[in-house]
Amino acid sequence: MKIAIHIISVFSLLILSCTSPGHEDFVPLFNGNDLTGWNLQKPADSSPLSPGFEVIDGELVTQSSGSGNDIYTEKSYSNFVLQLEFLLSDVGNSGVFIRRDPSKPGTGFEVQLLAPWTPWRDDLHCTGSMYGHVAVSNRPDETTGKWYKMEIKCDRNIVTVSVNDQITTMADIDTVKTMEGMPFTGYIGLQGNHAEKEGQFAKFRNISIRDLDADPEYVIRGFKNNNWELRYISRLAASHLGAIMISPLAEMMSTGNPMEKSEAKQALFDIVAKASDPQTSAGEKRKVSSAIRESIKTVESEITKDYLIWIAGMISR
């Protein structure tokens, strides 16, 4: 057991050193002043007196008992690195919802945050576990009343959870039977404290996110995935990024395998269709047009070049 834990610890350090982006890539999700950027989702069975979440001294605090109120980001995410700090009271019981649709109970999954008080607390339902789906492989410290750092990375079908820079859970969700069919896109949520004792709480601070789908290189790699849903998410991300994706997509259309060429062709069309929308700014139209012209000069494939010339005409019409 000690050897296994040591191996996991070393492995976690390697993973974190290789994959953790610089701090400057992260965007705050909580401003420390109010709930801007978050929506309240009140369960049907929640108490009308339940306070849900409130900001106290720059910290996001949930002090509800029983079934509480949950909050969700206004924006949905697919692939990302989420960082936060949390603190639990003696009977604190909360969680972080990932890729969930609040209007559809059961979608997405929860990363558990649970004080070590309950007899039902096992490796499948403790802090750091993917609640009810994937047990922790490296149990974190669960001492209450102190702050912990948590990182949750969703890299397409691979999910990694770490506490204080040590991986607790890593899973390929494609191999988890109970997660079959779960969406790869959804909202991030914080679960209202629902301890079975009043006066308990969970606190959060320093909540920030790095949206991996804002990285052109990451998005391009998604076009090579065998899962059609993940390729579709990459196409949506490419369309959102716009002009910066023209060159790598044109290159993929010229040199990729048949699947990659087809996806790149559709993504290029999507970007140009969006740029040709009357609501798109003139500046963005110029960026897309300029990127297409540059790619026309550099691509070697005549088929790709002809296609670029054709879609360029869509913007000028």
Secondary structure, DSSP 8 states (H G I E B T S, - for coil): -HHHHHHHHHHHHHHHHHH---GGG-EES--SSS-TTEEEE--TTS-TT---EEEETTEEEE--BSS--EEEEEEEESSEEEEEEEEE-TT-EEEEEEEE-TTSTT-SEEEEEE-TT-TT--TTTSTTSBTTTB--SS-----SSS-EEEEEEEETTEEEEEETTEEEEEEEGGG-GGGTT--S-EEEEE----BSSTT--EEEEEEEEEEGGG-HHHHHHHTT-S-HHHHHHHHHHHHHHGGGGHHHHHHHHHHS-HHHHHHHHHHHHHHHHHHTSTTS-HHHHHHHHHHHHHHHHH---HHHHHHHHHHHHHHH-
